[in-house]
């Protein structure tokens, strides 16, 4: 059973989070803290108590934007501890996702918090803490990829993706209607979607051959236009890309 600390400076949000967490059968105890300083004092008591002690905290569900010490600051402090608790960020802002996962966060849940989405974050934490057996899941739909925005999970058709841009350990999927950030490295998507016509054209870009409208040559440089955007092609990928475009149906 997980022992949880929830941290949020907005009392209604904290009470809602505590209510949802307390209803999860994988959680044995949950406490709240109104700011990062209070949370740090509580975590220090937990570390002094030890992992099996009565004051132990397994997971911290942590808001980001708080007065004084914010959630990212607290997470950075915890990385210096010998046995820090797991971190799940719960925030209304998607802009900090890259920083959050750089700090080894287990999950990044967007407000308003949905019960099903929070349950998924608890499942991930429980597996890492060995508090719950792995539950078999259905194979992912190969024709769609789930993306999250504003607490809502949408399923983007792979065929609608014109190109993919690397952003650290993340990838930004570009479609005709916008873009979506997913926590999947570009190299993983390259391997997964190679058979669907996605090819590497640069260390930062994959492109869907079916969405390439133009191949441009200019003073020795090569670029393609996909989804209305011009993308640079690195020299090492230029010949292979040109051959693939010439052979495509």
Legacy VTK file of the C-alpha trace (Angstrom):
# vtk DataFile Version 3.0
C-alpha trace
ASCII
DATASET POLYDATA
POINTS 249 float
0.000 0.000 0.000
1.371 3.373 -1.019
1.786 6.206 1.461
1.148 9.482 -0.286
1.723 13.183 0.294
-0.275 15.647 -1.850
1.005 19.221 -2.170
-1.031 22.154 -3.512
-1.347 25.754 -2.305
-4.960 26.001 -3.539
-7.125 24.447 -0.844
-10.040 23.317 -3.073
-7.621 21.610 -5.479
-5.794 19.948 -2.586
-9.010 18.656 -1.015
-10.210 17.263 -4.352
-6.870 15.541 -4.915
-6.874 14.092 -1.386
-10.408 12.793 -1.910
-9.534 11.058 -5.180
-6.305 9.581 -3.839
-7.953 8.313 -0.656
-10.533 6.450 -2.757
-7.830 4.430 -4.557
-7.443 0.963 -2.969
-3.694 0.936 -3.693
-3.137 3.853 -1.312
-2.853 3.070 2.373
-2.562 6.604 3.647
-2.644 10.122 2.243
-1.732 13.502 3.767
-1.846 17.038 2.440
0.528 20.010 2.518
-0.318 23.576 1.530
3.108 24.550 0.192
6.508 23.138 -0.709
8.143 24.222 2.563
5.574 22.321 4.630
5.991 19.346 2.290
9.773 19.408 2.683
9.462 19.279 6.481
7.106 16.316 6.164
9.436 14.517 3.732
12.389 15.082 6.065
10.453 13.316 8.840
9.730 10.496 6.402
13.391 10.092 5.518
14.379 10.061 9.180
11.732 7.408 9.795
13.120 5.189 6.999
11.302 3.405 4.164
9.471 1.060 6.498
8.869 3.547 9.281
5.539 5.010 10.421
6.314 8.413 8.860
7.367 7.043 5.452
6.165 8.678 2.213
6.301 6.654 -1.007
4.920 9.161 -3.510
4.482 12.937 -3.611
1.707 14.314 -5.832
3.045 17.796 -6.417
1.660 21.021 -7.867
4.199 23.148 -9.776
3.234 26.799 -9.522
3.192 27.727 -5.835
4.367 30.823 -3.973
7.905 30.711 -2.623
9.493 27.338 -3.281
7.673 25.877 -6.295
7.137 22.243 -7.203
10.105 22.017 -9.547
12.378 23.506 -6.861
11.188 20.919 -4.372
11.697 18.092 -6.860
15.260 19.287 -7.515
15.980 19.239 -3.782
14.636 15.703 -3.499
16.950 14.424 -6.236
19.838 15.019 -3.835
18.373 12.687 -1.204
19.606 9.103 -0.908
16.089 7.570 -0.947
13.676 10.222 -2.242
9.966 9.527 -2.715
8.573 9.191 -6.204
7.200 12.374 -7.770
3.970 12.808 -9.732
3.336 16.367 -10.902
-0.274 17.570 -10.885
-0.604 20.938 -12.604
-2.787 23.105 -14.805
0.179 23.955 -17.047
1.567 21.646 -19.740
4.594 23.909 -20.378
6.736 22.292 -17.666
6.474 18.677 -18.860
10.008 18.463 -20.240
11.528 19.867 -17.030
9.363 17.547 -14.945
10.500 14.377 -16.672
14.105 15.575 -16.645
13.665 15.398 -12.867
12.615 11.729 -13.228
8.943 12.323 -12.482
6.792 9.198 -12.619
3.945 11.026 -14.332
2.589 14.448 -15.280
-1.142 14.859 -14.676
-2.981 17.902 -15.968
-5.770 19.683 -14.098
-8.691 19.391 -13.881
-7.771 15.946 -12.586
-9.828 13.064 -13.907
-10.236 9.980 -11.725
-9.147 7.620 -14.515
-6.027 9.649 -15.314
-5.033 9.855 -11.654
-5.531 6.101 -11.312
-3.018 5.587 -14.135
-0.455 7.724 -12.280
-1.036 5.682 -9.113
-0.597 2.470 -11.102
2.780 3.624 -12.413
3.951 4.605 -8.954
2.692 1.338 -7.455
4.604 -0.720 -10.013
7.806 1.188 -9.327
7.380 0.729 -5.576
6.455 -2.933 -5.976
3.133 -2.296 -4.296
0.981 -3.805 -7.032
1.355 -6.526 -9.657
1.587 -5.502 -13.275
-1.867 -5.557 -14.826
-2.035 -6.837 -18.400
-3.093 -4.134 -20.838
-4.442 -4.268 -24.352
-2.021 -3.801 -27.211
-1.939 -0.178 -28.350
-3.886 0.800 -31.443
-1.248 0.936 -34.223
-3.307 3.459 -36.222
-3.580 6.055 -33.466
-1.369 7.555 -30.780
-2.767 8.944 -27.509
-1.895 12.548 -26.666
-2.935 14.524 -23.620
-4.022 18.142 -23.530
-5.806 19.958 -20.724
-6.586 16.722 -18.880
-8.210 15.171 -21.953
-6.687 12.247 -23.843
-7.146 12.420 -27.594
-6.204 9.814 -30.171
-4.353 11.232 -33.152
-4.419 9.216 -36.362
-0.889 8.322 -37.430
-1.890 8.926 -41.044
-2.619 12.579 -40.164
0.915 13.214 -38.863
3.033 15.066 -41.427
6.318 15.114 -39.515
7.796 14.582 -36.058
10.246 16.850 -34.261
12.596 15.757 -31.469
12.471 17.746 -28.230
14.852 16.046 -25.812
13.290 12.782 -24.622
9.998 13.937 -26.145
8.635 14.205 -29.652
6.294 16.811 -31.103
3.807 15.402 -33.585
2.758 17.822 -36.316
-0.569 17.487 -38.100
-2.543 19.767 -40.363
-4.544 21.022 -37.377
-1.756 21.564 -34.821
0.952 19.803 -32.841
1.100 17.516 -29.822
3.907 16.707 -27.391
4.337 13.051 -26.403
6.786 11.443 -24.017
8.357 9.143 -26.616
11.884 9.547 -28.028
12.197 10.214 -31.749
14.259 7.040 -32.192
11.375 4.939 -30.818
8.877 6.483 -33.219
11.327 6.037 -36.097
11.467 2.306 -35.442
7.747 1.970 -34.728
6.569 3.881 -37.807
9.200 2.934 -40.380
6.772 0.526 -42.054
4.188 3.313 -42.237
6.451 5.491 -44.408
8.156 7.680 -41.782
11.835 8.273 -42.522
14.602 10.131 -40.762
15.696 13.248 -42.655
17.653 14.953 -39.887
18.744 14.179 -36.334
15.715 16.192 -35.176
13.083 15.225 -37.749
11.085 12.327 -39.132
8.857 12.971 -42.116
5.902 11.018 -43.500
6.679 10.330 -47.155
2.996 10.522 -48.061
2.828 14.118 -46.832
5.908 15.381 -48.678
4.694 17.839 -51.305
8.025 19.214 -52.524
11.716 18.297 -52.634
13.883 21.400 -52.934
17.536 21.703 -53.985
19.204 25.048 -53.390
22.980 25.691 -53.543
23.807 22.209 -52.364
21.227 22.097 -49.572
18.185 19.835 -49.629
14.832 20.419 -47.976
11.301 19.061 -48.179
7.907 20.635 -47.654
5.548 18.578 -45.483
2.338 19.883 -44.026
3.152 23.333 -45.388
6.425 23.527 -43.451
9.896 23.448 -44.993
12.251 21.012 -43.261
15.998 20.770 -43.713
17.395 17.429 -44.879
20.850 16.506 -43.606
23.464 15.509 -46.176
23.701 11.928 -44.937
19.950 11.374 -45.448
19.463 13.292 -48.703
20.227 10.509 -51.216
18.128 7.891 -49.411
15.205 10.291 -49.093
15.320 11.218 -52.774
15.359 7.538 -53.777
12.402 6.778 -51.507
10.391 9.697 -52.885
11.075 8.642 -56.465
9.923 5.091 -55.722
6.836 5.858 -53.695
3.481 4.922 -55.268
LINES 1 250
249 0 1 2 3 4 5 6 7 8 9 10 11 12 13 14 15 16 17 18 19 20 21 22 23 24 25 26 27 28 29 30 31 32 33 34 35 36 37 38 39 40 41 42 43 44 45 46 47 48 49 50 51 52 53 54 55 56 57 58 59 60 61 62 63 64 65 66 67 68 69 70 71 72 73 74 75 76 77 78 79 80 81 82 83 84 85 86 87 88 89 90 91 92 93 94 95 96 97 98 99 100 101 102 103 104 105 106 107 108 109 110 111 112 113 114 115 116 117 118 119 120 121 122 123 124 125 126 127 128 129 130 131 132 133 134 135 136 137 138 139 140 141 142 143 144 145 146 147 148 149 150 151 152 153 154 155 156 157 158 159 160 161 162 163 164 165 166 167 168 169 170 171 172 173 174 175 176 177 178 179 180 181 182 183 184 185 186 187 188 189 190 191 192 193 194 195 196 197 198 199 200 201 202 203 204 205 206 207 208 209 210 211 212 213 214 215 216 217 218 219 220 221 222 223 224 225 226 227 228 229 230 231 232 233 234 235 236 237 238 239 240 241 242 243 244 245 246 247 248
